[in-house]
């Protein structure tokens, strides 16, 4: 019988319920894994026992030597055998301890990254427009790694320190309250040192993280710009610019390192001085006969354990601060409320392809004026409409509204008579196919890029799409045919080849509504002709919306919409607009 799959925690809900407290959020992230952590703690206590037992054994051996007697050899051998057994058990118990905590931590790491990926898929296109991809990548990879490091430090190193201090303190107080009180006197000083530096380290760490995010964004931009940089012989200038940014990162990292080093050095000196004082204090107690010589060694060892424990806590503070800062950074995504509306739960219709814009206007939230307003037109099922106009007039925005990437700020868009705001967008988009201006391909085979998101495309349907998109000749010329691998962003293909793969991707989806966003822009004449044939094949029997840069490519469109000066200037057939001798006529004359 198959094991039932456990449901991952709702990390978005966890962050929401514990917002304002990064530590509470971190602890809550391990819901359902507390048993693993408890087992890890139990085996940690067992495997770490030599640290606590060794001072007692050492004191017993020293006292056995000093006191002598017939049973001295037996006492020495017994303590040695006990220590041998306790040391050897460290191997299996350490393995089991690591197994349980690593299992829990790595599971949270995977689930948290998955939660971030799922949330990113839900966030609006406007969110992604405003947020650099490098910053998002940094949150998914670097910040989650910092959280994993923080978890290990809290559940493992901090646990070790606390257990060492507690057990050492317990043994000391059971043997001598005077020595224990001396130990306790060192704690206030340690707390003062921690409080003094904690705020500074947190501030430096926040600045460093933000600098790293900004640098990650610029590195990605630099890599994408390399062809342009090389073409204009700007390599030295670009390298100099990046070196300036990297110097800023190094400087902030250096300041963070120095404050942490200064923090650690001052703490170490303070605690070492107290350790010397402890040695003097316990030595005089031994001279007076209050404790044995072996006890001096034992107390010195335990004092060293407590000192090292407090020093360890001091050393963990920068790591903990960095990790908690990363928890806040991840929360920027998981707590974001910029969710795309209408993704599911709305009306599901059998899309036919009738589209009507009624007095539609749109304005970006951060803009001073609308992109356009009062745009009205209708596209009947199976018709092709082309949008033309100057750059920035809002042509692509109209397509984005139709896809559902944004909602109109005024008016409404009807799909087969239903307001797009009421539609289940996920279901609706299954009837769409989009061929963007810049073809978006991923590293994989041509087959995988064409059938992206579809698991049931048979070979015949695939090859029909290849043929209809004018890819057949290219595919047959490749050594691996349809299974030829594409490099990152389709770097080993021409612009026309990449665009035809995008068209083939649209073909296999058999959409009811087809959206072409300047599919032939920036292509040579031969490629443009091939793309024009492919898109004509694709547009048959489908409602098609085209944003056109070259007016010669839209002569056969059923209707042409001229978008300019904040609205719909003209609407009609090619012949009607040419006879009118208005905005479209002048655009056509400029391109002739």
Beta strands, then each sheet from edge to edge (+ up, - down):
strand 1: 355-362
strand 2: 372-379
strand 3: 384-388
strand 4: 410-415
strand 5: 418-419
strand 6: 432-435
strand 7: 444-445
strand 8: 485-486
strand 9: 513-517
strand 10: 543-547
strand 11: 559-564
strand 12: 567-572
sheet 1: 2+ 1- 4+ 5-
sheet 2: 6+ 9+ 10+ 3+ 11+ 12-
sheet 3: 7+ 8-
end
